[in-house]
Amino acid sequence: MSSKLKIGLLVAGHLVGGLVLAWNAPPAAGAFPIALFGLFALVFAEAGLIGFWGGLSAIRLVLRLFAVLVATLYLWAVFVAAIPEGDIFAVLLFIALTVVPIVVVLSCLRHGRRRLRLVDVASAGPASEGFQFSIRHLLLATAIVAVVLGIGRGVRTISIAQSNMVAVATFPPCFIMVKLATLWAALGLGRPALRLAVVVPVAFVVGAIPAFYLPDVPGQETWRYFIWPIIVTIQAIITAASLLVVRSSGWRLVSGAGGGTNAVAEAQPDGIKSLQTLPGP
């Protein structure tokens, strides 16, 4: 199966999966609405994939930013169509504050000294690891996020009317951390199975952090400490599975001074095939 066909089927699978979950999410009956939680996990997994594409794609900046904007609004529309009674502005902020920082971080790494990029290993020469950090760094980052956000059990004293804004301020940093770690694990030059075996459990731990900020909901006082870790873990698994499809097509995340993704002509001297497309939502 060709690389384009694999990625095309991946995009189609995300679109169909999102529409099916959105169709079945309302009404959210019971204390554990599986379709709603699945939709939440899928939407934010797709937000991460949009951010990866926006930061690493080689197409023109204006077209790339426009595509990121359209894809972000699409995710927002799907979620709002499924749950119209929620705070639609907060949902948009949730998605945008997940997509935009990922685009910015990867764009800075791509155009900075490290020249982070995706290459086709079948035609590329020797390259170094794109993300140079160890499992120790990953655990340290988790601890930092836990300390900074975990101080906030007292943040729950904020009024219920502001609870959505509290969630907007706490969930995206956790999502972003998990997504960047998953990108490193799935598309790095090392063995993805070993890395994902660490990243996925870490995602479960990180998912428990925002639960301390949320107000009590009758019947879900204890469940929320399990629901959000499960949702964050599922979205990490969806993101990893999508990136492994990209990996199976021969793409790897590397860094180096030459062979960037800015232009095809720039890549040709080093024999590196420039990335033109990545999976969208």
Secondary structure, 3 states (H helix, E strand, C coil): CCHHHHHHHHHHHHHHHHHHHHHHCCCCCCCCCHHHHHHHHHHHHHHHHHHHHHHHCCCCHHHHHHHHHHHHHHHHHHHHHHCCCCCHHHHHHHHHHHHHHHHHHHHHHHHCCCCCEEEECCCCCCCEECCCCCHHHHHHHHHHHHHHHHHHHHHHHCCHHHHHHHHHHHHHHHHHHHHHHHHHHHHCCCCHHHHHHHHHHHHHHHHHCHHHCCCCCCCCCCCHHHHHHHHHHHHHHHHHHHHHHHHHCCEEEEECCCCCCCCHHHHHHHCCCCCCCCCCC
